[in-house]
Amino acid sequence: MAAPPSTPARRGVPRLVVVAWAVAAALVAGLIVAVVRSLRDTGAGHDMAGMHGMSTADAITRGGAPAIVRPLLSSEFFTAWQFDAPALLVVVVLAALYVSGLARLADRAPGTRWPWPRTVSYFAGLVVIVFATCGSIAVYDKVLFTAHMAGHLCLVMVAPALLVAGSPFRLAVTVARPATADRIRAALRSRVVSALTSPPLALATYAAVIVGTHLTGVMDHIMRSTWAGQVEHLVFLLVGWQFFVLVVGDEPIRWRLSSPVRWLLLAVAMAVDTFTGIVLLQGTGAVALTPSTLQVNGLTDTRTGGAIMWVGGDGIMAVIMVALVVAWLRAADDRPDSSGWLEQARRAHFGETTGASTDDASVGDLDDADEARAAYNAYLSRLNGR
């Protein structure tokens, strides 16, 4: 009896992709309506949060912000919200792209499952962005430097680390067609991206942004300008991705750092956070704050913000380092006893000098394998021939 015909490969756009982008389009339409209404109210003379001269910018980026009349550390911490239209637009698009990738993976490879911790991490990062730009710390970020600093930690550390742990570019390569996947890999390993994600430049950029935005007059301008604050948010996210893609990422970029190098990068970054926090904590000048009904001592608020940078920043980095160490120990438990990172370095050097394969599966014990001894003897013969 003839075998039944094989099931043809699915073609077309998966239904979940259509649903994801339909929901995204509906959310974007809602954002547009909210911005238009906010602009209309501003034009009618409604003052938003008491900030004059920037009503149009506030209507777009701080729409619906309640009047600041109570301290942040009250029920306002949970109930004070605004809509930052540019930030929400970016979050909606990023969420739709990731859901589309998951849908295409399920459609093209039904037996393949994307690790659920990566999905949870990615969407947790998006939630952090929403809270940092639309939650209470965003509502208060111009009248309290402490709230502004909390937003900084969310946008330059927490959100980028979570997004990178979600491996969105690896997902894109996994679900793309071969030609498209090759183009994505080529772009991620291009000279420009490789230079930007090189460990020295990534660390230097992180240090420059942290120190430059907190210990210079730039912060005073950011506290007064709505659009400058938007640029600051974008810069923090990009610089955070540039740094954490090396530390916690599993993306198809050129750089693949060993665990000790990742720990070293985190340690240096912690030193930068500590230095910045201590300078602010011991400073004698206050960051410029927007006047409000709150009774705020500017210098005390600035010093408290420095303490948040010091303790909070180092705490976040320490949590990430502990997670990396735990992951490294678990991976070491799954490998033979001779496959630690020192042994891996010895194998790599042996392979480079002799040209022999040092894969664990094919060679086994490097000191006892006949193939390894033969390769080493051939290497000595070449040296003697010279």
Secondary structure, DSSP 8 states (H G I E B T S, - for coil): -----------S--HHHHHHHHHHHHHHHHHHHHHHHHHHHHHTT--STT--S-HHHHHHHSBT-----S-STTTHHHH---B-HHHHHHHHHHHHHHHHHHHHHHHH-TT----HHHHHHHHHHHHHHHHHHHSHHHHTTTT-HHHHHHHHHIIIIIHHHHHHHT-HHHHHHHHS-HHHHHHHHHHHTSHHHHHHTSHHHHHHHHHHHHHHHHSSTHHHHHHH-HHHHHHHHHHHHHHHHHHHHHHT---SSS----HHHHHHHHHHHHHHHHHHHHHHHT-SS-------SS---HHHHHHHHHHIIIIIHHHHHHHHHHHHHHHHHHHHHHS-TT-SHHHHHHHHHHHHHH-----HHHH-STTT-HHHHHHHHHHHHHHHH-
